[in-house]
Amino acid sequence: MSGLFAVGTANPDLLVAAREALGWTQRQLADELTRLSGADPKISQGYVSRAEKGALTVAGERLELFASALEATPDLLVSDAKLWSLGEGCLYHRNRASTKASTLRRLHARINLLRLYLQRLASHSPFALRDFTLIPMQVGGMDGPDDAARALRRNLNLPPGPIESVTTVAEQVGALVVPMSLGGREVDATSLHPPGEAPVFVVNTDAPPERQRFTLAHEIGHIACAPAPDMDAEEMAQQFAGELLAPAAQVRADLTAAPITPARLLQLKTRWRISAAALLRRAVDLAVISDSRYRTLNTQMSALGWRTGEPEPLVPDAPTVVPALVTAAISAAGGVAGAAAKAGTTATNFRSLLGDVMGEPR
């Protein structure tokens, strides 16, 4: 132990989030606390449970021990930061129906902590973040998600046709985009946008670039639209993404210029910078092809193996804002270790979360 302890008592919510971000159970954390402290008898799962419920004061030397085990700094753990859960309407994820609850808990904990890290870096860096001022459009009555997508394109003065970089669009409205490997394809992305704050979008780099672009457009839909109470938020975001990336008034001409076949979809993929599957979906949504033709083409594309990886992969979008923030913070702190400490974590965890934007192998 350092002998110089952080002042304050750990925030129980942060203890839980820091543990879940590591993918640990309470038993595993207890074992790590035992290993670090050399405690005999061993620290129990019940001890961790009491700490996470606030029934056990975690301060002083005990706080230092928890911080060391959880790859956090004591000052982060004692902060009064609010954490957000899925039911609060500002946390979203795009995932498969089979995704395990434990996977989602870890993901939600990681994005909550990532938000805190980025806020703390910004407060210790000369780099100024863009203000987030986007006012979502009410959809579900006279206006739909398509209208919101068209309005956003107008407000940002985007030229007609394909969007060169969806990441740039997100950054133009003040969002923080973090590409990150999520260890597989269970979850494509997650986003967190508490009221009055810049949204944080984590996009899974394990997915093909064309899916990353559509996924990010989907996440933008969650901040650009305010759905009616009876509207499904995920379906709303899907409709928004389709219109944002391939506006009906412009893509229809390409979809009707020649018969829709897998080869034709690949040609249009190169032009519109979205997947062949998304273009096929756009064709049926715009009534360019029938439902039966859509099913036939889906079957053909599946037989070609395109569900796991389409031909003609796109070049991934590259974020600029978060890399610039991280670079400025590292420079101001005199290195990665110093920046990680300002963020509230270890250099190892800092690189694990932000290695992609730092340009380092993680």
C-alpha positions as CSV (number, residue, x, y, z in Angstrom):
1,M,0.0,0.0,0.0
2,S,1.1,3.6,-0.7
3,G,0.5,4.9,2.8
4,L,-1.2,7.9,1.3
5,F,-4.9,7.1,0.9
6,A,-7.6,8.9,-1.2
7,V,-10.0,10.8,0.9
8,G,-13.6,9.5,0.8
9,T,-15.6,6.3,0.6
10,A,-16.1,4.2,-2.5
11,N,-19.2,4.7,-4.6
12,P,-20.9,1.2,-4.5
13,D,-22.2,1.6,-8.0
14,L,-18.6,2.2,-9.3
15,L,-17.4,-0.9,-7.4
16,V,-20.0,-2.9,-9.3
17,A,-19.3,-1.3,-12.7
18,A,-15.5,-1.7,-12.3
19,R,-15.9,-5.4,-11.5
20,E,-18.4,-6.1,-14.3
21,A,-16.3,-4.2,-16.8
22,L,-13.6,-6.8,-16.1
23,G,-16.1,-9.6,-16.6
24,W,-15.7,-10.9,-13.1
25,T,-18.1,-12.4,-10.6
26,Q,-18.0,-11.3,-7.0
27,R,-16.2,-14.6,-6.2
28,Q,-13.5,-13.8,-8.7
29,L,-13.0,-10.3,-7.2
30,A,-12.8,-11.8,-3.7
31,D,-10.1,-14.1,-4.9
32,E,-8.1,-11.2,-6.4
33,L,-8.5,-9.2,-3.2
34,T,-7.2,-12.2,-1.3
35,R,-4.2,-12.6,-3.6
36,L,-3.2,-9.0,-3.5
37,S,-3.6,-8.6,0.3
38,G,-2.4,-12.1,1.4
39,A,-5.4,-12.3,3.6
40,D,-5.9,-15.4,5.7
41,P,-8.6,-16.5,6.0
42,K,-9.6,-15.7,2.4
43,I,-11.8,-12.8,1.6
44,S,-15.3,-14.1,0.9
45,Q,-17.8,-13.4,-1.8
46,G,-20.1,-12.1,0.9
47,Y,-17.5,-9.4,1.8
48,V,-17.6,-8.1,-1.8
49,S,-21.4,-8.2,-1.8
50,R,-21.6,-6.1,1.3
51,A,-19.1,-3.6,-0.2
52,E,-21.1,-3.3,-3.4
53,K,-24.4,-2.8,-1.5
54,G,-22.8,0.0,0.6
55,A,-23.2,-2.0,3.8
56,L,-19.4,-2.1,4.2
57,T,-17.3,1.1,4.2
58,V,-14.6,1.0,1.5
59,A,-12.1,3.7,2.4
60,G,-8.4,4.2,3.3
61,E,-6.3,1.0,2.9
62,R,-9.4,-1.0,1.9
63,L,-10.1,1.5,-0.9
64,E,-6.5,1.1,-2.1
65,L,-6.9,-2.6,-2.2
66,F,-10.2,-2.5,-4.2
67,A,-8.7,0.0,-6.6
68,S,-5.7,-2.1,-7.3
69,A,-7.8,-5.2,-7.9
70,L,-10.3,-3.4,-10.2
71,E,-7.7,-1.5,-12.3
72,A,-9.0,1.8,-11.1
73,T,-7.7,4.7,-9.2
74,P,-9.0,5.4,-5.7
75,D,-10.2,8.9,-6.7
76,L,-12.3,7.4,-9.5
77,L,-14.0,4.9,-7.1
78,V,-14.9,7.6,-4.6
79,S,-16.5,10.0,-7.2
80,D,-20.2,10.6,-7.1
81,A,-20.6,9.9,-10.9
82,K,-23.9,8.6,-12.0
83,L,-24.0,5.3,-14.0
84,W,-26.7,4.5,-16.5
85,S,-28.6,1.3,-17.2
86,L,-30.5,0.1,-20.2
87,G,-34.0,0.9,-18.8
88,E,-33.2,4.6,-18.4
89,G,-33.6,5.4,-22.1
90,C,-30.1,6.7,-22.9
91,L,-28.2,3.4,-23.2
92,Y,-28.6,1.3,-26.3
93,H,-27.0,-1.6,-27.9
94,R,-27.3,-3.4,-31.2
95,N,-26.9,-7.1,-30.6
96,R,-28.0,-10.6,-31.5
97,A,-31.0,-12.0,-29.7
98,S,-28.8,-14.8,-28.3
99,T,-26.4,-12.4,-26.6
100,K,-25.8,-13.5,-23.0
101,A,-27.0,-11.2,-20.2
102,S,-23.4,-11.3,-18.7
103,T,-22.0,-10.0,-22.0
104,L,-24.4,-7.1,-22.0
105,R,-23.7,-6.3,-18.3
106,R,-20.0,-6.1,-19.1
107,L,-20.5,-4.0,-22.1
108,H,-22.8,-1.6,-20.2
109,A,-20.2,-1.3,-17.4
110,R,-17.4,-0.7,-19.9
111,I,-19.2,2.1,-21.7
112,N,-20.2,3.8,-18.4
113,L,-16.6,3.8,-17.3
114,L,-15.3,4.8,-20.8
115,R,-17.6,7.9,-20.6
116,L,-16.0,8.8,-17.2
117,Y,-12.5,8.3,-18.6
118,L,-13.1,10.5,-21.6
119,Q,-14.7,13.2,-19.4
120,R,-11.8,13.1,-17.0
121,L,-9.3,13.2,-19.9
122,A,-11.0,16.3,-21.4
123,S,-10.8,18.1,-18.0
124,H,-7.0,17.5,-17.9
125,S,-6.3,18.2,-21.6
126,P,-6.0,21.4,-23.7
127,F,-8.2,19.7,-26.4
128,A,-11.6,21.3,-26.5
129,L,-14.5,19.0,-27.4
130,R,-17.4,20.2,-29.6
131,D,-20.6,21.0,-27.8
132,F,-23.4,18.6,-28.3
133,T,-26.5,20.7,-29.2
134,L,-28.5,18.3,-31.4
135,I,-32.2,18.5,-30.6
136,P,-33.9,15.2,-31.5
137,M,-37.0,15.4,-33.8
138,Q,-40.2,14.0,-32.5
139,V,-41.2,11.0,-34.7
140,G,-44.2,8.9,-34.8
141,G,-46.9,11.4,-35.8
142,M,-46.6,13.6,-38.9
143,D,-42.9,13.0,-39.1
144,G,-41.1,9.7,-39.3
145,P,-37.5,8.5,-38.9
146,D,-37.0,9.2,-42.7
147,D,-37.9,12.8,-42.1
148,A,-35.4,13.0,-39.2
149,A,-32.6,11.6,-41.4
150,R,-33.3,14.1,-44.2
151,A,-33.4,16.9,-41.7
152,L,-30.0,15.9,-40.3
153,R,-28.5,15.8,-43.8
154,R,-29.9,19.3,-44.5
155,N,-28.7,20.7,-41.1
156,L,-25.1,19.4,-41.7
157,N,-25.1,20.5,-45.3
158,L,-24.3,17.0,-46.5
159,P,-24.0,16.7,-50.3
160,P,-26.4,14.4,-52.2
161,G,-25.4,10.8,-52.6
162,P,-23.3,8.5,-50.4
163,I,-21.9,9.6,-47.1
164,E,-18.1,9.5,-47.2
165,S,-17.7,9.0,-43.5
166,V,-20.5,8.2,-41.1
167,T,-18.0,8.7,-38.2
168,T,-17.5,12.3,-39.3
169,V,-21.2,12.8,-39.3
170,A,-21.4,11.6,-35.7
171,E,-18.5,13.8,-34.7
172,Q,-20.1,16.8,-36.4
173,V,-23.0,16.7,-34.0
174,G,-20.7,16.3,-31.0
175,A,-20.6,12.6,-30.5
176,L,-17.5,10.7,-29.3
177,V,-16.9,7.6,-31.5
178,V,-14.7,4.9,-30.1
179,P,-13.9,1.9,-32.4
180,M,-13.1,-1.1,-30.2
181,S,-12.9,-4.9,-30.5
182,L,-15.7,-6.4,-28.4
183,G,-14.3,-9.9,-28.6
184,G,-16.6,-11.3,-31.3
185,R,-19.8,-10.5,-33.2
186,E,-22.4,-10.9,-30.4
187,V,-22.8,-7.1,-30.2
188,D,-22.3,-4.6,-33.0
189,A,-22.3,-1.4,-31.0
190,T,-23.5,0.3,-27.9
191,S,-24.2,4.0,-27.2
192,L,-24.7,6.1,-24.1
193,H,-26.0,9.6,-24.2
194,P,-27.2,10.9,-20.8
195,P,-29.1,14.2,-20.9
196,G,-26.9,17.2,-21.5
197,E,-23.8,15.2,-22.4
198,A,-22.0,14.3,-25.6
199,P,-23.1,10.8,-26.7
200,V,-20.5,8.0,-26.6
201,F,-20.6,5.5,-29.4
202,V,-18.6,2.3,-29.2
203,V,-18.5,0.5,-32.5
204,N,-17.3,-3.1,-32.7
205,T,-14.3,-3.4,-35.0
206,D,-14.8,-7.2,-35.2
207,A,-17.7,-6.5,-37.6
208,P,-17.0,-5.7,-41.3
209,P,-16.6,-2.0,-42.1
210,E,-19.8,-1.8,-44.1
211,R,-21.7,-3.1,-41.0
212,Q,-19.8,-0.7,-38.8
213,R,-21.0,2.2,-40.9
214,F,-24.7,1.1,-40.8
215,T,-24.5,0.3,-37.1
216,L,-23.1,3.8,-36.4
217,A,-25.9,5.4,-38.5
218,H,-28.3,3.3,-36.4
219,E,-26.8,4.7,-33.2
220,I,-27.1,8.3,-34.6
221,G,-30.8,7.5,-35.1
222,H,-31.2,7.2,-31.3
223,I,-29.9,10.7,-30.7
224,A,-31.6,12.3,-33.7
225,C,-35.0,10.9,-33.1
226,A,-37.4,11.1,-30.1
227,P,-39.8,8.2,-30.7
228,A,-43.5,8.3,-29.8
229,P,-44.3,6.1,-26.8
230,D,-45.7,3.3,-28.9
231,M,-42.8,3.3,-31.4
232,D,-40.1,0.6,-31.3
233,A,-36.8,2.5,-30.8
234,E,-34.7,-0.1,-32.6
235,E,-36.9,-0.2,-35.6
236,M,-37.0,3.6,-35.6
237,A,-33.2,3.7,-35.6
238,Q,-33.0,1.2,-38.5
239,Q,-35.4,3.3,-40.7
240,F,-33.4,6.4,-39.9
241,A,-30.1,4.7,-40.8
242,G,-31.5,3.4,-44.2
243,E,-32.6,6.9,-45.2
244,L,-29.5,8.7,-43.9
245,L,-27.1,6.4,-45.8
246,A,-29.2,5.8,-48.9
247,P,-31.9,8.5,-49.3
248,A,-34.9,7.2,-51.1
249,A,-35.0,10.0,-53.6
250,Q,-31.5,9.3,-54.7
251,V,-30.9,5.6,-54.4
252,R,-34.2,4.6,-56.1
253,A,-32.8,5.5,-59.5
254,D,-29.8,3.2,-59.0
255,L,-32.0,0.4,-57.7
256,T,-34.3,0.6,-60.7
257,A,-31.6,1.1,-63.4
258,A,-30.9,-2.6,-63.7
259,P,-32.4,-5.9,-62.4
260,I,-31.4,-6.5,-58.7
261,T,-29.0,-9.4,-58.5
262,P,-26.2,-10.2,-56.1
263,A,-23.7,-8.9,-58.7
264,R,-25.7,-5.7,-59.1
265,L,-25.8,-5.2,-55.3
266,L,-22.0,-5.4,-55.2
267,Q,-21.8,-2.7,-57.8
268,L,-24.1,-0.5,-55.7
269,K,-22.3,-1.4,-52.5
270,T,-19.1,0.2,-53.9
271,R,-21.0,3.4,-54.8
272,W,-23.2,3.8,-51.7
273,R,-20.8,2.4,-49.2
274,I,-23.3,0.2,-47.4
275,S,-23.5,-3.6,-47.5
276,A,-25.3,-5.5,-50.2
277,A,-27.6,-6.8,-47.6
278,A,-28.6,-3.3,-46.6
279,L,-29.1,-2.3,-50.2
280,L,-31.3,-5.4,-50.7
281,R,-33.4,-4.3,-47.6
282,R,-33.6,-0.8,-49.1
283,A,-34.9,-2.2,-52.4
284,V,-37.8,-4.1,-50.7
285,D,-38.6,-1.2,-48.4
286,L,-38.9,1.1,-51.4
287,A,-41.0,-1.4,-53.2
288,V,-38.4,-1.8,-56.0
289,I,-38.6,-5.6,-55.6
290,S,-41.3,-7.8,-54.2
291,D,-41.1,-9.7,-50.8
292,S,-40.8,-13.0,-52.7
293,R,-37.9,-11.6,-54.8
294,Y,-36.3,-10.3,-51.6
295,R,-36.5,-13.7,-50.0
296,T,-35.0,-15.4,-53.1
297,L,-32.1,-13.0,-53.2
298,N,-31.5,-13.4,-49.5
299,T,-31.3,-17.2,-50.0
300,Q,-28.8,-16.7,-52.9
301,M,-26.6,-14.4,-50.9
302,S,-26.7,-16.8,-47.9
303,A,-25.6,-19.7,-50.2
304,L,-22.7,-17.5,-51.4
305,G,-21.5,-17.2,-47.8
306,W,-22.2,-13.4,-47.7
307,R,-23.8,-13.6,-44.2
308,T,-20.4,-14.0,-42.7
309,G,-18.5,-11.8,-45.0
310,E,-19.4,-10.0,-48.2
311,P,-17.0,-9.5,-51.2
312,E,-15.7,-6.0,-51.9
313,P,-15.1,-5.0,-48.2
314,L,-15.0,-1.2,-47.6
315,V,-12.3,0.8,-45.9
316,P,-13.3,1.5,-42.3
317,D,-14.2,5.1,-41.2
318,A,-11.6,6.7,-39.0
319,P,-12.5,8.8,-36.0
320,T,-10.6,12.0,-35.3
321,V,-12.0,13.5,-32.1
322,V,-11.3,10.8,-29.6
323,P,-7.8,10.1,-31.0
324,A,-7.0,13.9,-30.8
325,L,-8.3,14.0,-27.2
326,V,-6.3,11.0,-26.1
327,T,-3.2,12.2,-27.9
328,A,-3.5,15.6,-26.2
329,A,-4.1,14.0,-22.8
330,I,-1.0,11.7,-23.2
331,S,1.1,14.7,-24.1
332,A,-0.2,16.8,-21.2
333,A,0.3,14.0,-18.7
334,G,3.8,13.1,-20.0
335,G,2.9,9.6,-21.2
336,V,0.3,6.9,-21.3
337,A,0.6,6.0,-17.6
338,G,0.0,9.6,-16.6
339,A,-3.0,9.9,-18.9
340,A,-4.4,6.6,-17.6
341,A,-4.1,7.9,-14.1
342,K,-5.9,11.1,-15.0
343,A,-8.6,9.0,-16.6
344,G,-9.0,6.9,-13.5
345,T,-7.5,3.6,-14.6
346,T,-4.3,1.7,-15.3
347,A,-2.1,2.0,-18.4
348,T,-3.0,-1.6,-19.3
349,N,-6.7,-1.0,-19.1
350,F,-6.3,2.3,-20.9
351,R,-4.6,0.6,-23.8
352,S,-7.2,-2.2,-23.8
353,L,-10.1,0.3,-24.2
354,L,-8.4,2.9,-26.3
355,G,-5.7,1.1,-28.2
356,D,-7.5,1.3,-31.5
357,V,-7.8,5.1,-31.3
358,M,-4.2,5.4,-30.1
359,G,-3.0,3.5,-33.1
360,E,-1.4,0.8,-30.8
361,P,-1.9,-2.9,-30.9
362,R,-3.8,-3.9,-27.8
